[in-house]
Amino acid sequence: MKRKQPNIKFDFDGSLVDWATYFRKWVESKRFTIVDNGSFYWELLDQHGSPVSHEAASRLVYRSMSHIEEFEPMDGAELFLGWYYAQTGVPIQVVTCRPHHVAGYTHQVFARLFPHIPFTISFVDDAVHKPLYMEDCTVFYDDRRKTAVEMAGRGFTVFMPVRDYNFPIRNCEVPVVRLNKLDPEASYHPDMLIGGRIILVDSIADLTDKRIVNLLFR
């Protein structure tokens, strides 16, 4: 089989790895409460109902990231990454905003969850820097709405799995397409969907859809 050249990179937490489910259960076992505010962000309250400082919350987040045996892959991630690696023979390329000091744990989590799939991980200080790590790739997969809008605004195509915290997208300055709204019988040329837009999917498994799969390769 002729190998294809990869054209997509991936976010880590919420995209390939489900860290949030474990974190929520873990902090609640310590009598903290997570308050969702209807977006990507949340607030942590202590046992007296008082807000936890950003610094203290960050320490809990980073501590939880060391519990590498507790995380699970996002739905469809293992099958999709295995399929994609078989197509390209190139390690899966991840770009994450996890801090550098948890890099070791992050590598261990990926290796445990996806043991037969080679990978590389780039750690960036802020999501706005993710476009600097795209190199020749023009497609990104990320669950965070702000990152998706930022990268689409810079000309990338971003696949974003629909979650309670990132949908609906209102007053968006970039085009947004929902995969299940596309013509099911159509075959889309990459130029029709590539560049400066967000494509909403139900899960990463949708990226094998024949209508858009050509976007994933160069």
N, C-alpha and C positions, 0 to 999 in steps of 0.2 A: 504494500500500500504506500502510495506517495504521501510523504508527510506534508502537512500544511503549516503555514507560518501563523503563530498566534497574533491576535489583534485585540485581546481583552486582558485587563487586570482586575483584581478583586479586592474589595474591602474584606476585613476579617470578622469582627464581632457583629452579629446581626445579619451577616451576609453568608458567611460560610460556617461560622461557629456560634452556637447559642450560649453565650455567656450570661445574658440577662436573666434567664429563668432560674439558673442556680443562684445568681447574686441576690435576687429577690428573696428566695427561700432562706438563704444563709443569713441575710441581715434581719429578716423577720424572726429567725430563731434566736437572735441576739436582742430581740425586743425593740428593734427599730421599725419604723413605718416608712414605706415609700409612697409618696404622693405624686401621682402623675398629673401634669398640667395640660394634657391634651396635645403635647408635641413630643419631640425627641427628648426633651429635658424632663427631669424629675427632681423632687426635693426629698431629702431624708430627714425624718423627725426622730428624736430620741424617745426614750420610754416615758418622758414627761410631756411629750407633744411639742417640744421646742425644736426649731430648725437646727440641724447639725451644720457646722461651718464647712465651707468648701474644702478646706485643708483636711479636716477630719473625715469627710465623706470620701475624698480622694484616697486617703490612706486605707479605708475599707475596700474601695474598689481595687486598689493595687494588691492588697492582701488577698482578696478573693481570686485574683488572677494567678496566684501561686497554687491554687487547688486544681491542678491540671487533670485530675482523674474525674472531676465532677461534670465537665462540659460535654455536650452532645453536638453533633453536626446539625446544621439547619436541614430541614426537609429537602431531600433530593441532592444535597451537596456532594455526598460521597459518590453517587452514581454519575453525576454530571462531571465532576472533576476527573474521575477515571476515564470517562468517555473522551473528554477534551484532551487529556494527556495522550491518550491513544492516537488521536488525530494528529498531534503536533510533535510528540516526542520531546517537547520543551517543558521544563519545570513550570508549574503553576506560579504565577507572579502575583504577590499580595502587596498591597500598600495600605498601611494602617496608621492610625493616630495613637495607638498604644505607646506609652512612654518607653524610652530605650532601656530603662532599668528592669522592665519585665520582658525583654526580648527573649531571654532564655526560656522562660515559661511559655511564651507564645510559640516558639519553635517546637517545644515539647508537645504542646496541645495539638498542633497541626500534625506532627509525626504520629501521635497516638490515634487521632481520629481518621487520618487518611494515610495509613502506613505504607502503601505501595505507590504513592504519588510523590515524585520529587517536587520541591518548591523553593522559592526564594521569598523573603519578606523584607520590605523596605519600611522603615519607621520614620514618620514625619511628625513635626512638631504641631502642625495645625492642618485641618482639612483643606485650607486654601492652598497649601503647598502640594497637594496630591497631583495636580496637573504637571508639575515639574518632574514627576517620576514616570510619566507615561511613555516617554521615548517614542518608539515607532507605533505604539498602539493608539487606537482612536476610540476604543470602547472601554467603559468601566462598569462594574457592578457594585452598587452600594445601596444600603437601606436607609441612609440618612438623607432626608429631603434637602436640607441646606447644602450638603455636598453635591447632591445631584444637580441642583439648580446652578451652583457655582461652576461645576465642570461643564454642564451643557452650555452655560453662558460663554465658556471659553472654546466652544466648538466641538466638544466631545459628545458622543452618544452615550447616554447613561441608562442602563437597565436598573430599575428600582423595584424590588419586591414590595407589594402593597401590604402595609402593616397598619394597625390602629393608630400608631403615632406619626405616620408620615402621609396619611391620606385623609381627606382629599387635599389636592394642591390648589390653592386659591391665589388669584392675582399673580400668576406665574408669568415671568417675562420671557420664558423659552417655551417652544412647542412641547406639548405632552400628548403622547399616543398610548392608548391602552391596547395591549396585544390582542385581547379577546374581542376588540372592536374592529380589528382589521379584517378584510375580506378573507374568509377561511379558504377560499379556492385560489387566491392570488399568490403569485410568486414574486416577491419584491426584490428588485435590483438593489444592491447595497446603497447606491447613490440616492435612492428614494427616501431612505431612513437615516442615513449616516449624517452626523454633524449637527451639533447644537440642539439636541432634543432629548427628552426623557421618554423612555419606553417602559410603561408599567407592566409588570408580570406578576403572576400569582406565586411563583417560586422559581428557583434557579433552574429547575428541570425544564421550564418553558423555553430556555435558550436553545434547545434542540429543535424548536419549531421550524419547519421547513421554510416558512415565510421569511424568517430573519436569521437563520443559522449562518448564512454567508457573511454576515456582519462580523462574525467572531474570528475570521481568518483573513490573512493578507495574501 
